[in-house]
């Protein structure tokens, strides 16, 4: 697993040594962008470190866990800039010494939870139509993406005071990240809102969109699937009936292992 530090994409941990038999199977690459509302948490947080290790082990993949500068000190678009810079790093020969010899650059996925899912979308948007060299972007894995808008959705009204993520918490994080005087219909937040870019002519890889039925963000996550489909994109939407926000990161939650199996199935389908 690799982790960037601030603006530098410096490996914290290089690929593990192994026997010759370890290198017979090609390994896809998963970029993972952590959540935290653009403001908190980091890749070396115990929860993310353990989750990315489970992700790598279950998927049989190289997982690159990316750090980015956080708000409110670093507002839009800094998190996107840093995250895209990490993605560009894989395209360069600078990354080669840190990769196992059987890494498959033709099968690269962008993934993240909450704000990290939002970031994965925007990194893919920046990459669209560009020459990525040896890198082939095969899919997006959006885990309970942090999307929103000025409207209050039914789920936000019903679950406005739930633990982990309340309406007030959502509003604070967007105010901390978005440009001064911007509202939540800014295209960073409201992907298919009144100020957003038409994605219908922009190439996107297939998307796996993971939604928790007990997540305050579920309506915005559903709208993301609907908007992507309307724009002509291939989207697989999985709804976990008892899923709270971040359920997939908590290994003790019985839904988490199933989510990893579903991610494996999605990755294996993108050849």
C-alpha positions as CSV (number, residue, x, y, z in Angstrom):
1,X,0.0,0.0,0.0
2,X,1.3,3.5,-0.8
3,X,0.4,6.7,0.8
4,X,1.1,10.3,-0.3
5,X,2.2,12.9,2.2
6,X,0.9,16.4,1.7
7,X,1.7,17.5,-1.9
8,X,4.5,14.9,-2.4
9,X,3.5,11.5,-3.6
10,X,6.0,9.7,-1.4
11,X,5.7,5.9,-0.7
12,X,5.2,5.2,3.0
13,X,5.4,1.5,2.3
14,X,6.7,-0.1,-0.8
15,X,5.5,-3.3,-2.4
16,X,6.3,-6.4,-0.3
17,X,8.9,-8.8,-1.4
18,X,7.6,-12.2,-2.5
19,X,8.4,-15.5,-4.1
20,X,8.4,-16.0,-7.8
21,X,4.9,-17.5,-7.6
22,X,3.6,-14.3,-6.1
23,X,4.2,-12.6,-9.4
24,X,2.3,-14.9,-11.7
25,X,-1.1,-13.2,-11.4
26,X,-1.6,-9.7,-12.8
27,X,-2.8,-7.2,-10.1
28,X,-5.2,-4.4,-10.8
29,X,-4.6,-1.0,-9.1
30,X,-7.1,0.7,-6.8
31,X,-6.6,4.3,-5.9
32,X,-8.4,4.9,-2.6
33,X,-9.4,8.4,-1.4
34,X,-10.3,8.5,2.2
35,X,-13.5,10.2,3.6
36,X,-13.9,12.8,6.3
37,X,-15.8,15.6,4.6
38,X,-12.6,17.0,3.1
39,X,-11.6,18.1,6.6
40,X,-10.7,15.2,8.8
41,X,-9.1,11.7,8.8
42,X,-6.2,10.4,6.8
43,X,-4.8,7.2,5.2
44,X,-2.8,6.2,8.3
45,X,-5.9,6.4,10.5
46,X,-6.4,2.9,11.9
47,X,-9.8,2.5,10.3
48,X,-8.5,3.3,6.8
49,X,-5.3,1.4,7.2
50,X,-7.2,-1.8,8.1
51,X,-9.8,-1.3,5.4
52,X,-7.3,-0.7,2.6
53,X,-5.4,-3.9,3.7
54,X,-8.7,-5.9,3.6
55,X,-9.4,-4.3,0.2
56,X,-6.0,-5.3,-1.2
57,X,-6.2,-8.8,0.2
58,X,-9.8,-9.5,-0.9
59,X,-9.5,-8.0,-4.3
60,X,-6.0,-9.3,-5.0
61,X,-5.0,-5.7,-6.0
62,X,-2.4,-3.0,-5.4
63,X,-4.2,-0.4,-3.2
64,X,-2.8,3.2,-3.3
65,X,-4.2,5.1,-0.3
66,X,-3.9,8.8,-1.1
67,X,-3.7,11.7,1.3
68,X,-4.7,15.2,0.3
69,X,-4.6,18.6,2.0
70,X,-7.8,19.2,3.9
71,X,-10.2,22.1,4.6
72,X,-10.9,24.6,6.0
73,X,-7.2,25.6,5.6
74,X,-7.2,24.2,2.0
75,X,-10.5,24.9,0.2
76,X,-11.8,23.9,-3.2
77,X,-10.2,22.7,-5.4
78,X,-7.1,21.7,-3.4
79,X,-8.3,18.1,-2.5
80,X,-9.0,17.5,-6.2
81,X,-5.7,18.9,-7.2
82,X,-3.7,16.7,-4.8
83,X,-5.7,13.6,-5.6
84,X,-5.3,14.1,-9.3
85,X,-1.6,14.6,-8.9
86,X,-1.4,11.2,-7.2
87,X,-3.2,9.7,-10.1
88,X,-0.7,11.3,-12.5
89,X,2.1,9.8,-10.5
90,X,1.1,6.3,-11.5
91,X,1.3,7.3,-15.2
92,X,5.0,8.1,-14.7
93,X,8.1,5.9,-14.5
94,X,8.7,7.4,-11.1
95,X,6.0,5.0,-9.8
96,X,7.6,1.9,-11.3
97,X,10.1,1.0,-8.6
98,X,7.3,1.1,-6.0
99,X,5.1,-1.3,-7.9
100,X,5.3,-5.1,-7.9
101,X,6.4,-6.5,-11.3
102,X,3.0,-8.0,-12.0
103,X,1.0,-4.8,-11.6
104,X,-1.5,-4.4,-14.3
105,X,-1.5,-0.7,-15.4
106,X,-4.3,-1.5,-17.9
107,X,-6.8,-2.1,-15.0
108,X,-6.9,0.9,-12.8
109,X,-9.8,1.8,-10.6
110,X,-10.7,5.0,-8.6
111,X,-12.4,4.5,-5.3
112,X,-13.3,6.2,-2.1
113,X,-15.9,6.6,0.6
114,X,-17.9,9.7,1.4
115,X,-15.8,12.7,0.5
116,X,-13.3,10.2,-1.1
117,X,-16.1,9.0,-3.4
118,X,-16.8,12.6,-4.4
119,X,-13.1,13.0,-5.1
120,X,-12.9,9.8,-7.2
121,X,-15.7,11.2,-9.4
122,X,-13.9,14.5,-9.9
123,X,-10.5,12.8,-10.6
124,X,-12.2,10.7,-13.3
125,X,-13.8,13.9,-14.7
126,X,-10.4,15.5,-14.9
127,X,-8.9,12.4,-16.5
128,X,-11.7,12.1,-19.1
129,X,-10.4,12.3,-22.7
130,X,-6.7,12.7,-21.7
131,X,-3.8,10.5,-22.8
132,X,-3.1,8.6,-19.6
133,X,-0.1,6.7,-21.1
134,X,0.2,3.2,-19.7
135,X,-2.8,3.7,-17.3
136,X,-6.2,2.5,-18.4
137,X,-9.0,3.7,-16.1
138,X,-11.4,0.8,-15.9
139,X,-13.9,1.8,-13.3
140,X,-15.1,4.0,-10.4
141,X,-16.1,2.5,-7.1
142,X,-18.1,5.1,-5.2
143,X,-18.8,4.1,-1.6
144,X,-21.6,6.3,-0.1
145,X,-20.4,9.4,-1.9
146,X,-20.5,12.8,-0.3
147,X,-22.8,14.7,-2.7
148,X,-25.4,17.3,-1.9
149,X,-27.3,20.4,-2.9
150,X,-29.3,23.3,-1.5
151,X,-32.4,21.2,-1.4
152,X,-33.2,19.2,1.7
153,X,-34.0,15.7,0.7
154,X,-36.4,13.3,2.5
155,X,-33.5,11.3,4.0
156,X,-31.8,14.5,5.2
157,X,-35.0,15.6,6.9
158,X,-35.8,12.1,8.4
159,X,-32.2,11.4,9.6
160,X,-31.1,15.0,10.3
161,X,-29.8,14.2,13.8
162,X,-28.3,10.7,13.3
163,X,-24.9,9.9,14.8
164,X,-21.7,10.2,12.7
165,X,-23.2,12.5,10.0
166,X,-26.0,15.0,10.8
167,X,-27.4,17.7,8.6
168,X,-25.5,20.4,10.5
169,X,-22.3,18.4,10.1
170,X,-22.8,18.1,6.3
171,X,-23.4,21.8,6.0
172,X,-20.3,22.7,8.0
173,X,-18.1,20.4,5.8
174,X,-19.4,21.9,2.6
175,X,-18.9,25.5,3.9
176,X,-15.4,24.6,5.0
177,X,-14.5,23.2,1.6
178,X,-16.4,25.2,-1.1
179,X,-15.2,28.6,-2.3
180,X,-16.2,31.6,-0.2
181,X,-19.8,32.6,-0.9
182,X,-20.6,29.4,-2.9
183,X,-23.6,27.4,-1.9
184,X,-24.2,23.7,-2.0
185,X,-25.4,23.8,-5.7
186,X,-21.7,24.4,-6.6
187,X,-20.7,21.6,-9.1
188,X,-18.2,20.1,-6.6
189,X,-21.2,19.2,-4.4
190,X,-24.3,19.0,-6.6
191,X,-23.0,16.9,-9.6
192,X,-26.3,17.2,-11.5
193,X,-27.4,20.6,-10.2
194,X,-28.3,23.9,-11.9
195,X,-24.6,24.9,-12.2
196,X,-23.1,21.6,-13.1
197,X,-21.4,20.4,-16.3
198,X,-23.2,18.3,-18.9
199,X,-21.5,14.9,-18.7
200,X,-23.3,13.3,-21.6
201,X,-20.4,13.9,-24.0
202,X,-17.6,13.1,-21.5
203,X,-16.2,9.6,-21.5
204,X,-16.5,7.8,-18.1
205,X,-15.6,4.3,-17.1
206,X,-18.3,2.0,-15.6
207,X,-19.4,3.0,-12.1
208,X,-20.2,0.9,-9.0
209,X,-22.3,3.1,-6.7
210,X,-22.7,1.8,-3.1
211,X,-25.5,3.2,-1.0
212,X,-26.6,2.5,2.6
213,X,-30.3,2.6,3.2
214,X,-29.8,4.2,6.6
215,X,-27.4,6.8,5.3
216,X,-28.4,10.5,5.5
217,X,-26.8,10.9,2.0
218,X,-28.8,8.1,0.3
219,X,-31.0,10.4,-1.8
220,X,-28.1,12.3,-3.2
221,X,-26.3,9.0,-3.9
222,X,-29.3,7.7,-5.7
223,X,-29.5,10.9,-7.7
224,X,-25.9,10.4,-8.7
225,X,-26.8,7.0,-10.2
226,X,-29.8,8.5,-11.9
227,X,-27.8,11.4,-13.3
228,X,-25.0,9.2,-14.6
229,X,-27.4,6.9,-16.3
230,X,-29.3,9.8,-17.9
231,X,-25.9,11.0,-19.1
232,X,-25.4,7.6,-20.8
233,X,-22.9,6.1,-18.3
234,X,-22.8,2.5,-17.2
235,X,-23.8,2.4,-13.5
236,X,-24.3,-0.5,-11.1
237,X,-26.1,0.6,-8.0
238,X,-26.1,-1.6,-4.9
239,X,-28.3,-0.6,-1.9
240,X,-27.5,-2.2,1.5
241,X,-30.7,-2.1,3.5
242,X,-29.2,-1.8,7.0
243,X,-26.2,0.3,5.9
244,X,-25.4,3.4,7.9
245,X,-22.8,5.9,6.7
246,X,-19.3,4.3,6.6
247,X,-20.7,0.8,7.3
248,X,-18.3,-0.7,4.8
249,X,-15.3,0.5,6.7
250,X,-16.3,-1.3,9.9
251,X,-15.3,-4.9,9.7
252,X,-17.4,-5.8,12.6
253,X,-20.6,-4.8,10.7
254,X,-21.9,-7.9,9.0
255,X,-22.6,-6.0,5.7
256,X,-18.9,-5.1,5.3
257,X,-17.6,-8.5,4.0
258,X,-20.4,-8.6,1.5
259,X,-19.5,-5.1,0.2
260,X,-16.0,-6.3,-0.4
261,X,-17.3,-9.3,-2.3
262,X,-19.4,-7.0,-4.5
263,X,-16.4,-4.8,-5.2
264,X,-14.4,-7.9,-6.2
265,X,-17.2,-8.9,-8.6
266,X,-17.3,-5.5,-10.1
267,X,-13.5,-5.4,-10.6
268,X,-13.4,-8.8,-12.2
269,X,-16.2,-7.8,-14.6
270,X,-14.0,-5.0,-16.0
271,X,-11.5,-6.7,-18.2
